[in-house]
Amino acid sequence: SNTLHSCIRLTCDAQSGAIRNTGNYSSGELTVATTTDEDGNLHITFTDRLGNTILDRRGSEGNWLDTYYVYDNSGLLQAVLPPKATIPQEGSAVSTDDINRLAYLYRYDSRDRMSARKLPGCEWEYMAYDRAGRRIFYQDGKLRSQGKTRFEVFDRLGRSCLQGICNSTNIDFDAINASQMTVTAQWAGETND
């Protein structure tokens, strides 16, 4: 088979973030576009039937830089593996070290809003939204280690009117997203001057 135009199929477990090599895509399953830059380097893009880029391959013979994109069944981006990541043999998973240091990982709620992401070298970040789709809670690794969460409250017209950081040790971001809660603020007409 032509390795230049072959593409490994990767899958990602949404909860654990484990990325597995499940073999190559079949011939004709992906669209392949090849261009050459002014320095003679090739740029090969592999795209699935939904128009999602699966593999971005750049370079020249023997010196390929492959960036893999992994999607769920709905076409939502779950993971990005940069060229520095080692792609394992078929049936094996990408090393935990490579995932922690190099991978971009994404999770979504039932309304396809990003509810969590993990950037290379960082802890997971969590987000929760209200019924109108506005982000009302956010927590990264640093806030989590301090037992805190960033919040934002909107008025009835959708304007941000209160932002801050609250003490929190046990916010269930998935439950907030599933509940489709609405948080609003109302001015009582008083000031503290």
C-alpha positions as CSV (number, residue, x, y, z in Angstrom):
1,S,0.0,0.0,0.0
2,N,1.1,3.6,-0.6
3,T,2.1,4.9,2.9
4,L,2.2,8.5,1.7
5,H,-1.6,8.4,1.1
6,S,-2.6,6.0,3.9
7,C,-4.2,7.3,7.1
8,I,-4.4,5.7,10.5
9,R,-7.9,5.6,12.1
10,L,-7.8,6.8,15.7
11,T,-10.6,6.7,18.2
12,C,-10.9,8.5,21.5
13,D,-12.8,7.4,24.7
14,A,-14.7,10.6,25.6
15,Q,-14.5,10.0,29.4
16,S,-10.9,8.7,29.9
17,G,-9.3,10.5,27.0
18,A,-7.6,7.3,25.8
19,I,-6.7,7.4,22.1
20,R,-6.5,4.1,20.2
21,N,-5.1,3.1,16.8
22,T,-7.8,0.9,15.2
23,G,-6.1,0.4,11.9
24,N,-6.0,2.3,8.6
25,Y,-8.9,3.9,6.8
26,S,-10.0,1.9,3.8
27,S,-9.1,3.1,0.3
28,G,-11.7,5.6,-0.9
29,E,-13.1,6.3,2.6
30,L,-11.3,9.7,2.8
31,T,-10.8,12.5,0.4
32,V,-7.1,13.3,-0.1
33,A,-5.9,16.8,-1.3
34,T,-2.3,17.4,-2.1
35,T,-0.6,20.7,-2.7
36,T,3.1,21.7,-3.0
37,D,4.5,24.9,-1.4
38,E,7.1,27.2,-3.0
39,D,9.9,25.2,-1.3
40,G,8.7,21.9,-2.8
41,N,7.2,20.6,0.4
42,L,4.0,18.6,0.2
43,H,0.9,19.4,2.2
44,I,-1.6,16.4,2.2
45,T,-5.0,16.8,3.8
46,F,-7.2,13.8,4.5
47,T,-10.9,14.6,5.0
48,D,-13.8,12.4,5.9
49,R,-17.4,12.4,4.4
50,L,-18.5,15.1,6.9
51,G,-15.7,17.5,5.8
52,N,-13.7,17.0,8.9
53,T,-9.9,17.0,8.5
54,I,-8.6,13.7,9.9
55,L,-4.9,14.1,9.1
56,D,-2.8,17.0,8.1
57,R,0.5,15.8,6.7
58,R,3.3,18.2,5.8
59,G,6.9,17.8,4.7
60,S,8.9,15.8,2.3
61,E,9.7,12.2,1.7
62,G,11.1,10.7,4.9
63,N,10.4,13.8,7.0
64,W,6.6,13.9,7.5
65,L,4.9,15.9,10.2
66,D,1.5,14.4,10.9
67,T,-1.2,16.1,12.9
68,Y,-4.2,13.8,13.6
69,Y,-7.8,15.0,14.4
70,V,-10.2,12.6,16.1
71,Y,-14.0,13.1,16.1
72,D,-16.9,11.4,17.7
73,N,-19.9,10.0,15.8
74,S,-21.6,13.4,15.7
75,G,-18.5,15.0,14.0
76,L,-17.4,16.9,17.2
77,L,-13.7,17.2,17.7
78,Q,-12.5,15.0,20.5
79,A,-8.7,15.1,20.2
80,V,-5.8,16.6,18.3
81,L,-2.5,14.9,18.3
82,P,0.5,17.0,17.1
83,P,3.4,15.6,15.1
84,K,5.5,15.1,18.2
85,A,3.1,12.4,19.6
86,T,4.0,8.8,18.9
87,I,1.2,6.9,17.1
88,P,1.1,3.3,18.4
89,Q,0.8,0.1,16.5
90,E,-2.7,-1.0,15.5
91,G,-4.8,-2.1,18.6
92,S,-2.7,0.0,21.0
93,A,-3.3,3.3,22.8
94,V,-1.3,6.5,22.6
95,S,0.9,6.7,25.8
96,T,-0.6,8.5,28.8
97,D,2.6,10.6,28.8
98,D,2.0,11.8,25.2
99,I,-1.6,12.5,25.9
100,N,-0.8,14.6,29.0
101,R,2.1,16.5,27.4
102,L,1.0,16.9,23.8
103,A,-2.7,16.2,23.2
104,Y,-5.7,18.5,23.0
105,L,-8.8,16.8,24.3
106,Y,-12.4,18.0,24.3
107,R,-15.7,16.8,25.8
108,Y,-19.2,18.0,25.1
109,D,-22.6,18.1,26.9
110,S,-25.9,16.8,25.6
111,R,-26.4,20.0,23.6
112,D,-23.0,19.7,21.9
113,R,-21.4,22.6,23.9
114,M,-17.8,22.1,25.0
115,S,-18.1,21.1,28.7
116,A,-14.4,20.2,29.2
117,R,-11.1,20.5,27.5
118,K,-7.5,19.5,28.2
119,L,-4.7,21.5,26.6
120,P,-1.1,20.1,26.4
121,G,0.6,20.1,29.8
122,C,-2.4,21.4,31.6
123,E,-5.1,20.0,33.8
124,W,-8.7,19.6,32.6
125,E,-10.8,22.8,32.4
126,Y,-14.6,22.4,33.0
127,M,-17.4,24.6,31.8
128,A,-21.1,24.8,32.7
129,Y,-23.8,26.7,30.8
130,D,-27.2,28.0,31.5
131,R,-30.4,27.3,29.5
132,A,-29.5,30.1,27.1
133,G,-26.1,28.6,26.3
134,R,-24.1,31.2,28.2
135,R,-21.1,30.0,30.2
136,I,-21.9,30.5,33.9
137,F,-19.2,28.4,35.6
138,Y,-15.6,27.7,34.7
139,Q,-12.8,25.9,36.5
140,D,-9.2,25.1,35.5
141,G,-6.6,23.1,37.3
142,K,-5.3,26.1,39.3
143,L,-8.8,27.1,40.5
144,R,-9.6,23.5,41.3
145,S,-6.5,23.1,43.5
146,Q,-7.6,26.2,45.4
147,G,-11.2,24.9,45.8
148,K,-12.6,27.8,43.7
149,T,-14.7,28.3,40.5
150,R,-15.2,31.3,38.3
151,F,-18.8,32.3,37.7
152,E,-20.7,34.8,35.6
153,V,-24.3,36.0,36.1
154,F,-26.5,37.6,33.4
155,D,-29.5,39.9,33.6
156,R,-32.8,39.2,31.8
157,L,-31.5,40.9,28.6
158,G,-28.5,38.6,28.5
159,R,-25.9,41.2,29.7
160,S,-23.1,40.1,31.9
161,C,-23.7,41.9,35.2
162,L,-21.8,39.9,37.8
163,Q,-18.5,38.0,37.6
164,G,-16.3,36.6,40.3
165,I,-14.7,33.6,41.9
166,C,-16.6,31.6,44.5
167,N,-15.4,28.9,46.9
168,S,-16.4,25.5,45.6
169,T,-15.2,22.0,46.2
170,N,-18.0,19.9,44.7
171,I,-19.5,21.5,41.6
172,D,-21.0,18.9,39.3
173,F,-20.5,20.5,35.9
174,D,-22.3,17.7,34.1
175,A,-25.4,18.0,36.3
176,I,-25.5,21.8,35.8
177,N,-25.3,21.3,32.0
178,A,-28.0,18.6,32.0
179,S,-30.3,20.6,34.2
180,Q,-30.4,23.6,31.7
181,M,-30.6,25.9,34.7
182,T,-31.0,29.7,34.2
183,V,-29.2,32.1,36.5
184,T,-30.2,35.7,36.4
185,A,-29.5,38.8,38.4
186,Q,-31.9,41.5,39.3
187,W,-31.0,45.0,40.5
188,A,-32.7,45.9,43.7
189,G,-32.2,49.6,43.2
190,E,-29.8,50.0,46.1
191,T,-26.1,51.0,46.0
192,N,-23.4,50.7,48.6
193,D,-21.8,54.2,48.1
